[in-house]
C-alpha cells in the first residue's frame, strides 16, 4: 500500500497542506495521515506515530519534502529505522528519492545531513539578528501575556478560584498562574 504523510507547522498554512495532499494523491497514495504541528515537537506528532505504526511489509511511506518528515538527522534515522524494520520503504517526492535501493538510502542520509546543517545555520543567523536588534534597542521580545494579566490572576485567586480555572478563564497556561507573584497575602498551593 502507498501511504502518504503531510504536515504543516501552523493552522494558517492550509494552502501548503492542501498542496501536499494533492501531490500525495497524485503519487498514488491510498491512505493519508495529515497533521498541523511543529516538526520540533517530535513527541507531539500523533499522526506521524500513527503512520509509522500503520506501515506493513511492502508498504511505501510517501512525503512531499524531507522537512515535512524530520528536522534532524537523528530523527530522520529513527524514522528510517522504523520504516525499514517494518520492511517498508520511504519515498520523498521533491527529491525523487526512494529508499528501496541502497543508493536511495545513502542519498537520503546525505540530504538529511545537509538539511540539518542548513537549519542550524538559519537558527544561528536568527540568534545573531536578534542579538543585534537587542543591542540597537529594536527588539524587546515577546510580551509575556500572563504577566500582563497579573492583577486579574490575583483578583481571581482572592476570590478562591483555583489555578486551572484561572488559566482557562484568562487563556493562559496553568504553570503561568503559579509563576505570577502572589499579592495581598493570597497563597497558591502548588501541586506535588
Residue pairs with C-beta under 8 A, 6 or more apart in sequence:
1 30
1 31
1 56
1 58
1 59
1 60
2 27
2 28
2 29
2 30
2 59
2 60
2 62
3 29
3 30
3 31
3 32
3 33
3 51
3 54
3 55
3 59
3 60
3 61
3 62
4 21
4 24
4 25
4 27
4 29
4 31
4 32
4 33
4 61
4 62
4 63
5 24
5 32
5 33
5 34
5 47
5 48
5 51
5 61
5 62
5 63
5 68
5 69
6 17
6 20
6 21
6 24
6 32
6 33
6 34
6 35
6 63
6 64
6 68
7 17
7 20
7 34
7 35
7 36
7 37
7 39
7 45
7 47
7 48
7 68
7 69
8 14
8 16
8 17
8 20
8 36
8 68
9 36
9 37
9 38
9 39
10 36
10 38
11 36
13 36
17 34
17 36
19 64
20 34
20 64
20 68
21 32
21 34
23 64
23 93
24 32
24 62
24 63
24 64
24 93
25 32
27 62
27 91
27 93
29 62
31 54
33 47
33 48
33 50
33 51
33 54
34 47
35 45
35 46
35 47
35 48
37 44
37 45
37 46
38 44
39 45
39 67
39 68
39 70
39 71
40 71
42 71
42 75
48 69
48 79
51 61
52 61
52 79
52 82
52 83
52 86
55 61
55 82
55 83
55 86
55 88
56 86
56 88
57 86
57 87
57 88
58 87
58 88
59 86
59 88
59 89
60 88
60 89
60 90
60 91
60 98
60 100
61 83
61 88
61 89
61 90
61 91
62 90
62 91
62 92
62 93
63 69
63 90
63 91
63 92
63 93
64 92
64 93
64 94
65 92
65 93
65 94
65 95
66 76
66 92
66 94
66 95
66 108
66 111
66 112
66 115
67 115
69 76
69 79
69 90
69 92
70 76
70 79
70 112
71 116
71 119
72 116
72 119
73 109
73 112
73 113
73 116
76 108
76 109
76 112
77 109
77 112
79 90
80 90
80 99
80 105
80 108
83 89
83 90
83 99
84 99
89 98
89 99
89 100
90 98
90 99
90 108
91 97
91 98
91 99
91 100
92 98
92 108
95 107
95 108
95 111
97 104
97 107
97 108
97 111
98 104
99 105
99 108
130 139
133 139
145 171
145 172
145 176
146 153
146 170
146 172
146 173
146 176
146 177
146 179
146 180
147 180
149 170
149 172
150 180
150 181
150 183
152 170
153 166
153 170
153 172
153 177
153 180
154 180
154 182
154 183
154 184
154 186
156 165
156 166
156 169
156 170
157 166
157 182
157 186
157 188
158 184
158 186
161 169
163 174
163 177
163 178
163 188
164 174
166 172
166 177
167 173
167 174
167 176
167 177
177 188
178 188
178 190
182 188
